[in-house]
Amino acid sequence: MIIQDVINHLEDFAPLNYAEDFDNVGLLVGDAKQNLTGVLVTLDTLESVVDEAIENHCNLIVSFHPIVFKGLKKITGKTYVERVVLKAIKHNIAIYAIHTALDNHIEGVNDIICNQLQLKNKSILIPQSNTIKKLTTYAPQAEADTLRTALFKAGAGQIGNYSHCSFNVDGTGTFNGNSTSNPTKGNKGETHYEAETKITVTFAKHLQSKILKALFTTHSYEEVAYEIVTLENHNQHIGIGMVGELEAPMPETEFLQYLKEKMNTACIRHSAFLGKPIKKIAVLGGSGSFAINNAKQAGADAFITADLKYHDFFSAENQIILADIGHFESEQFTKNGLVAHLTKKITNFAIVLSKTDTNPVKYF
C-alpha cells in the first residue's frame, strides 16, 4: 500500500467536500506516493506525536486537528507548528488532517459523543445546505434502463433510506447534426426525431465527477444533453452537531454527574439550572457557541459543547442548560473512532492509537 490508499479510505468515509470553508484539511505534509509503513491516529499533531510515530514505524499521522491552519511564511523551527513540520519532513512522515469533514459526518465526532452518552433517536443539529445536486439528462428509451443503472451504481438516486430513486418522463427529442457531426441516431444534415426518456436523479455533491463519468461512458450519443443544478434542500445526513435523547429523563445534577463520568472530564462549566429534568440533548464537539440558538430551536433541554465565553452563558435565557465540558474532552474519543474505521478497512498494516495526551489545558 501507499499513503494515498489510506487517504482514499478516509475520503470515501468523510469527503473533504463537506469540510467547512475556513478549515485546512487533507494531506498537509508529505508525499502521498510513499509506500506505507504504518498509521498513527491522534487528535493533535505535536512533536511528541511525531516521536511516537517514529517509535512505532508509522510514516503517516492521521490527525483530527490540522497542525497547519494558517499560512506559514517561514519554517525555521521557532514555533511548535514549524517544529512539527520540520521533524515530520526530516523523517519522511506524512500528516493528514480530517477535522470538519468528520465533524459534518453523520457517524463522525458528534455521533461519537452521542454514543458515549448512549443517546437514541439521533439526528443532525444543523444540516448542511448546497450539498445535494440534481442531474437531468435525456436518453433513447431503449437505453434508459442501462443509463439509470450506471448512474445508480455511481451513487446517484440515494435519498435518505432509499436508493435507485429517479423520475422519468417519455417524450420526443430532436436534433440535426452538422457536416462534422457523427450521430449515433439519424443522419447528419437531417432533423432527427427520437423517442427519449428524460431522467432526473439527485446525488451528493462529492460524487459529481463519478456521476458525469458514468453518464458520458454509458450514453450512446456523440453530444450528451444534460444539466446539473444545486438544490437548496438541506441534507439530513450531513451537517454539524447532533440531537438525541436519553433513555429516561434525569434530574439536572444527576445528568451533569453522568456527563462528567461518560465524557471523562474534570470540570463542567454550565448555565443556571432550570428546575426541570433533562431528556433531549444537543451536542457539538469543539467550539460550539454559534449553535446555541439551533439547540434551543431543536427543543433540547441541554447543549453540550466547548469554548463558551462568559457572555455565551447569558444566551441560555432560561430555556436550556449550556454545558461546557472542554474542547479536548468533547473530541477525545474521535481518534478511537478513526482507528476502528481504518482497522476494518486496512488489515495488513498497523493502525496505532496514539497514547500521547495532547490536551493543552490542565486543571488544578
C-alpha positions in Angstrom: 0.0 0.0 0.0 1.0 3.6 -0.4 -0.2 6.6 1.7 -2.7 7.6 -0.9 -4.6 4.3 -0.3 -5.2 5.3 3.3 -6.2 8.8 2.2 -8.7 7.2 -0.3 -10.3 5.2 2.6 -10.6 8.3 4.7 -12.1 10.5 2.0 -14.6 7.8 1.0 -15.7 7.9 4.6 -15.6 11.6 5.2 -15.3 13.5 1.9 -13.4 16.8 2.1 -16.1 18.5 0.1 -18.1 18.7 3.4 -15.4 20.4 5.4 -16.1 24.0 6.4 -14.6 26.7 4.2 -12.4 28.1 6.9 -10.7 24.7 7.5 -7.4 23.2 6.3 -8.0 19.6 5.7 -6.4 16.8 3.7 -2.7 15.9 3.3 -0.8 18.8 4.9 2.8 17.4 4.9 4.5 14.6 2.9 4.3 12.6 -0.3 1.1 10.6 -0.8 3.0 8.2 -3.2 5.3 6.9 -0.4 5.0 3.3 0.5 3.1 2.9 3.7 4.8 1.5 6.8 2.1 2.2 9.4 -0.6 4.7 10.6 -0.7 6.6 13.8 -4.0 8.2 14.7 -4.1 11.3 17.0 -6.3 14.2 18.0 -3.4 16.7 17.6 0.0 16.5 15.9 2.7 17.7 18.3 6.4 17.0 18.3 5.9 14.2 20.8 3.3 12.6 18.5 5.8 12.7 15.6 8.3 11.0 18.0 5.6 8.4 18.8 5.1 7.8 15.0 8.9 7.3 14.6 9.0 4.8 17.5 6.1 2.8 16.0 7.5 2.9 12.5 4.5 4.8 11.2 5.1 7.2 8.3 1.5 8.5 8.2 -0.1 10.5 11.0 -3.9 10.9 10.7 -4.7 13.8 12.9 -8.2 15.2 13.7 -6.9 18.8 14.1 -4.7 20.3 11.4 -1.3 21.3 12.6 -1.1 23.8 9.7 -4.1 26.0 9.9 -2.9 29.5 8.9 -0.4 30.1 6.1 3.3 29.6 7.0 5.7 32.2 5.7 8.7 30.7 7.3 9.7 27.2 8.6 12.6 27.9 10.9 11.5 25.9 14.0 10.6 29.0 16.1 7.1 27.8 16.8 5.6 24.4 17.7 3.9 24.3 14.4 7.2 24.9 12.5 9.0 22.3 14.6 6.4 19.6 13.9 6.5 20.3 10.2 10.3 20.2 10.2 10.5 17.0 12.2 7.9 15.3 10.0 9.7 16.2 6.8 13.1 15.1 8.2 11.7 11.7 9.0 9.6 11.3 5.8 6.3 11.3 7.8 3.1 12.5 6.2 0.5 14.3 8.1 -3.2 14.2 7.1 -6.0 16.2 8.9 -9.7 15.3 8.7 -11.2 17.9 11.1 -14.6 19.4 10.0 -15.0 16.8 7.2 -15.5 14.4 10.2 -17.4 17.0 12.2 -20.0 17.1 9.5 -20.2 13.3 9.0 -23.3 11.6 10.4 -21.0 8.9 12.0 -18.4 11.5 13.0 -17.4 13.5 16.1 -20.9 14.2 17.3 -22.2 10.8 16.7 -19.3 9.5 18.9 -20.4 11.9 21.7 -24.0 10.7 21.4 -22.9 7.0 21.5 -20.7 7.8 24.6 -23.8 9.2 26.3 -26.0 6.4 25.0 -28.4 8.7 23.3 -31.1 7.4 20.9 -33.3 9.0 18.2 -30.3 10.9 16.8 -30.4 13.5 14.1 -28.2 16.3 12.7 -28.5 19.5 14.6 -27.5 21.9 11.7 -27.9 20.1 8.3 -25.6 21.4 5.6 -27.1 23.2 2.6 -26.0 23.2 -1.0 -24.7 19.6 -0.8 -27.4 17.9 -2.9 -27.3 18.2 -6.7 -29.8 17.2 -9.4 -28.9 15.8 -12.8 -31.3 15.9 -15.7 -30.5 14.1 -18.9 -32.2 12.5 -21.9 -31.6 9.0 -23.4 -33.2 6.9 -26.1 -36.0 5.0 -24.5 -34.4 1.6 -25.3 -31.2 2.7 -23.5 -32.8 4.5 -20.5 -32.6 1.5 -18.1 -29.0 0.9 -18.8 -28.1 4.5 -18.2 -30.2 4.7 -15.0 -28.4 1.6 -13.7 -25.0 3.1 -14.4 -25.9 6.3 -12.6 -27.2 4.4 -9.6 -24.0 2.4 -9.5 -22.0 5.6 -9.4 -24.0 6.8 -6.3 -26.9 8.7 -7.8 -30.5 8.3 -6.6 -29.8 8.0 -2.9 -32.4 9.8 -0.8 -32.3 9.1 2.9 -33.1 5.4 3.5 -34.0 4.9 -0.2 -31.8 4.0 -3.2 -32.5 3.8 -7.0 -34.6 7.0 -6.9 -35.3 8.7 -10.2 -38.0 10.5 -12.1 -38.7 9.6 -15.7 -40.8 11.1 -18.5 -41.1 9.8 -22.0 -41.1 12.3 -24.9 -39.6 13.2 -28.3 -36.2 14.7 -28.7 -35.0 16.4 -31.9 -31.5 17.2 -33.3 -29.8 18.0 -36.6 -26.1 17.3 -36.8 -23.8 19.5 -38.9 -21.3 18.3 -41.5 -18.6 17.4 -38.9 -21.0 15.5 -36.6 -21.1 11.7 -36.2 -24.6 11.0 -34.9 -25.4 7.5 -33.5 -29.1 8.1 -34.3 -30.3 9.5 -37.6 -28.2 11.1 -40.3 -26.0 14.3 -40.4 -27.7 17.2 -42.0 -31.2 15.8 -41.3 -33.5 16.7 -38.4 -34.0 13.5 -36.4 -36.9 12.7 -34.1 -36.0 10.2 -31.3 -38.3 8.6 -28.7 -36.4 9.6 -25.5 -36.7 9.3 -21.7 -36.0 12.3 -19.6 -34.1 11.0 -16.5 -33.8 13.0 -13.3 -31.7 11.9 -10.3 -30.2 13.6 -7.3 -26.7 12.9 -5.9 -24.3 14.1 -3.2 -22.0 16.8 -4.5 -18.8 14.9 -3.8 -19.9 12.3 -6.4 -20.2 14.7 -9.3 -17.1 13.5 -11.2 -18.2 9.9 -10.8 -21.7 10.6 -11.9 -20.6 12.5 -15.0 -18.1 9.7 -15.9 -20.9 7.2 -15.7 -23.1 9.4 -17.9 -20.6 10.0 -20.6 -19.2 6.4 -20.8 -22.7 4.9 -20.9 -24.6 7.3 -23.1 -24.6 6.4 -26.8 -24.9 10.0 -28.1 -21.9 11.9 -29.5 -23.2 15.0 -27.7 -24.9 14.3 -24.4 -27.6 16.7 -23.3 -27.6 17.2 -19.5 -27.9 19.8 -16.8 -26.8 19.9 -13.2 -28.3 22.2 -10.6 -27.5 22.6 -6.9 -30.6 22.2 -4.7 -31.4 24.3 -1.7 -32.7 21.2 0.2 -30.9 20.6 3.5 -29.0 17.3 3.7 -30.3 15.5 6.7 -27.3 13.1 6.7 -24.6 15.8 6.5 -24.1 18.6 9.0 -22.6 19.7 12.3 -23.9 18.9 15.7 -26.4 16.2 16.7 -29.6 15.9 18.8 -30.5 12.8 20.7 -32.5 11.6 23.7 -31.6 9.8 27.0 -33.3 6.5 27.6 -35.0 8.2 30.6 -35.1 11.8 31.9 -32.6 12.7 34.6 -32.5 15.5 37.2 -30.1 18.2 36.3 -27.4 17.5 38.9 -27.6 13.7 38.1 -27.3 14.4 34.4 -24.2 16.6 34.9 -22.6 13.9 37.0 -23.4 11.4 34.3 -22.0 13.7 31.7 -18.8 14.2 33.7 -18.2 10.4 34.0 -19.1 9.4 30.5 -17.0 12.2 28.9 -14.2 11.8 31.3 -13.9 15.5 32.1 -12.5 17.1 35.3 -14.7 20.2 35.1 -18.1 21.2 33.6 -18.9 24.9 33.3 -22.7 25.3 33.0 -25.5 27.8 32.9 -28.2 28.1 35.6 -30.4 25.2 36.5 -34.0 25.4 35.3 -35.6 23.0 37.8 -36.7 20.5 35.1 -35.5 17.1 34.1 -33.0 16.6 31.2 -34.2 14.3 28.3 -33.3 15.8 24.9 -29.6 16.6 24.4 -27.9 18.6 21.7 -24.1 18.1 21.3 -21.4 19.8 19.2 -17.8 18.8 19.7 -15.3 21.6 19.9 -16.2 25.3 19.8 -19.9 25.4 19.6 -21.2 28.8 20.8 -22.6 29.5 17.3 -25.1 26.7 17.6 -26.8 27.7 20.9 -29.9 29.1 19.1 -30.0 25.9 17.0 -30.0 23.8 20.2 -32.8 25.9 21.6 -34.8 25.7 18.4 -34.4 21.9 18.4 -36.1 21.8 21.8 -33.0 20.5 23.6 -33.0 20.5 27.4 -29.2 20.7 27.4 -26.5 21.7 25.0 -23.1 20.1 25.4 -20.1 21.8 23.7 -16.9 23.6 24.5 -15.1 27.0 24.5 -18.1 29.0 25.7 -17.3 32.6 26.7 -18.7 34.5 29.7 -21.5 36.2 27.7 -22.4 33.0 25.8 -23.9 31.6 29.0 -26.5 34.5 29.1 -27.8 33.1 25.7 -29.3 30.2 27.6 -32.1 32.7 28.6 -33.6 30.2 31.0 -34.6 27.9 28.1 -31.7 25.4 28.1 -28.7 24.3 30.2 -25.4 25.0 28.4 -22.6 22.7 29.5 -19.0 23.4 28.5 -17.1 20.2 29.0 -13.8 21.4 27.4 -12.5 21.3 23.8 -10.2 18.3 24.2 -12.8 16.4 26.3 -15.5 16.8 23.7 -13.4 15.4 21.0 -11.1 12.9 22.8 -12.9 9.7 21.6 -12.7 10.8 18.0 -9.3 9.1 17.4 -10.7 5.8 18.7 -13.5 6.0 16.1 -11.0 6.7 13.3 -8.8 3.7 14.5 -11.9 1.4 14.5 -12.8 2.6 11.0 -9.4 2.2 9.5 -8.8 -1.2 11.2 -11.8 -2.5 9.3 -10.6 -1.2 6.0 -6.9 -1.9 6.4 -6.0 -5.3 7.8 -2.4 -5.7 6.7 -0.9 -2.6 8.3 -0.6 -1.4 11.9 -3.2 1.2 12.8 -1.8 2.7 16.0 -3.9 4.7 18.5 -1.7 7.5 19.8 -1.1 7.3 23.6 0.1 10.9 23.8 -2.1 13.2 25.8 -2.3 16.3 23.6 -4.7 18.3 25.9 -3.0 21.7 26.5 -5.5 22.6 29.2 -4.7 21.5 32.8 -6.9 21.6 35.9 -5.7 22.4 39.4 
